[in-house]
């Protein structure tokens, strides 16, 4: 994670230099896009990471929330969700070609696609593979063209891709690593909200 930390820190310092205390001129769209492309290269090269935080999901009728632990190693993911109130827990693991969901009544369930497996089992629309990119403020490599709207410092404020709209909140530029602190994804009635408590390495 050393290289990505260096790249992200340099972007943060550039943002601070161009807009100290948010009183200077906004970063141009061209400069923001160039920085984002460099950032995404660094993120792809550092594909092993962990996230802990809180998640809330809904489909317009039902929803749920709980503690989230996400461990990513390349394409391989392991996502744990626990609901303290109900004392229930689920674990989703797999990669881009297979998935296994544990913790439901009736035993583990398996499928070729993690999102389809979750939708069938829970009714929740969660784009797991794409979310692994979106949650770090990057375009999802598997979903084709995307539109990015940048904030005044050149960081993604919104990504629109694959019918989803993803909104971001970021920590102060001095915080490390410079990764999102909140991610809100929505498509139709589907909503996924992530509040990040900490980032780490696998």
N, C-alpha and C positions, 0 to 999 in steps of 0.2 A: 504493500500500500504506500511505499515511500514515493514512487513516481507520481501516483495520482495526487498525493498530498502536496508535492512540489508544484504540479500543474495547477491545482485548485488554489493554492496559496498565491501563486503568481497572478491568477485571474482576479483574486480578491484584492490584491495590492493594486492591480491596474484599475479596478473599479473604484477603489478609494482615491487613487490619484486623479481620476477623471471627474469624480463627484464627491469631494470631501464634505462630510456632514450633509450630503444630499443637496448641496447648494450650487454645485457646478453643473455644467451641461450634461444632458443625458448621453449615454453611450449610443452611438449610431447603430442602426439595425445591421449594417454590414459588419461592423466591428463585433457586435454581439453574436452574429451568426458564425463568424470566423472563430471566436472564442468558444462557442458551443461545439463546433466541430472538433476542435482540439480537445475539449473536455470529454466528448464522447469517445474519442480514440483512447484517452487515458482510462476511462471507465471500462471499456471493453478489455483493455489489457490487465485490468485489476478486477477480475470477475469473481473473486472469492471474498465474501463479506457477510456480516451479520447485522441484524436490526432487531431491536427490542422496542416495543411501544404499545399503543392501543389501537384497536380497529373497531369501526362501526360499519355495518352493512345493512342495506334495506333494498326491497324490490317494489316499493310502493304500497305494499300491504303488511308484510312482515319484515322483521329486522332482528339484529342481534349485535352484541358488542362484547369485547373482552380484551384480555392481554394477548399480545402477539409476539412470537419469537420466530424470526426468519433467518435461515442459514442458507447461503447460496455458494456453490462451488462450481464455477463454470455454468453449464446448463442444468446441473443437478440442484434441486431445491428441497428443503425440508422446512415446512411451515407449521408451527404449533399455535393453536388458539385455545385459550382457557377462559371460561366464564365464571368468575369467583362467586357470583350470586347463586347460580344453579349448580356449581361445582362440576360442570361438564367440561370435557376437553376433547379436541379433535387434532389429528395430525395428518397433514397432506405432504406426501413426498413423491419425487419422480423427476422427470426431465421433459424435454419438448415432445417426446414420443410415448410416454407412459406415465401413469400416476396411480397412487394408492392412497385411499382415504381411510383412516382408522378412527375409532371412537364412537361410531354410530351404532344404534341398535341393529342387531343382525350380523354384526361382524364387519371386517374390512371389505371395502369395495375397490375394484380396480377398473381402469379404463385407459384408452389411448390418449385422451386429452383431459388435462386437469380442470379446465374451465367447464367442460361438458359434464365431467364427473361431479363437480360441486353443484352445478345447476340441477342435475337430476336428483342428487341426494338431499339438497337443502333448499332448492329454489332460489339461491343467490347467484347473481351474475357477477363473477369475479374473474377478470382476465389475468390469470396467474402468471403466465409466461411474459406477457407484455408488461405487467405490473412490476416485474423484476427490473425492467429498464426505467419505467416511468417513476418508480419510487426514488430513484437516484437523480431524477431531473433530466433524463435522456429520452430520445425517441426510441420506440420499440422497433428492434431490427426486423421482426417478423411481420409487421403490419403495413409496410409500404409507406407511401408519402405521408408527411405530417406538416402541420402548420404550427410554428412557435411564435408566441407573443412574448416579448422581452420586457422586463421592468427597466427602470432608469439606470440601474447598475449593470445591465446586460445579462442578468440571469433570467431563466425561463419563468414567466409569470403564468403562462398557460400553454399547454400542448393540446392540439386537436388531431386525433389520429384514430382511424378505424371506427369512426362513429362515436368515439369517446372524447370527452372534454376533461382535461386534467388541470386543476388549479394548484398553485404552489405558494407556500410560505417558506421563507428562508431565515436562518439565524443571522446574527450580526456577522459582518465580513471577517471579523477577527476570530470567529469561532472555527475550530477545526474538528473533523473535516468539514469542508464547505459543502454540505449536502442538505437536502430539504428537511425542515422540521415538521411540516404538515403537507399532506397530499390529499386532495379531494378529487375523485374520479366519478364521472356520471355519464350514463347513456340511457336516455328515456327515463324510466322510473328506477333504474338500477343506480345505486349509490355505494361508493366505497370510500371511507375516510380513514386515513392513517395519521396518527400523532406519534412522532418518533421521539423516544426517550434517549436512545443512544445508538451509535453506529460502531461497528467493530470489524475485526478481521477473523476469518475462519482459521 
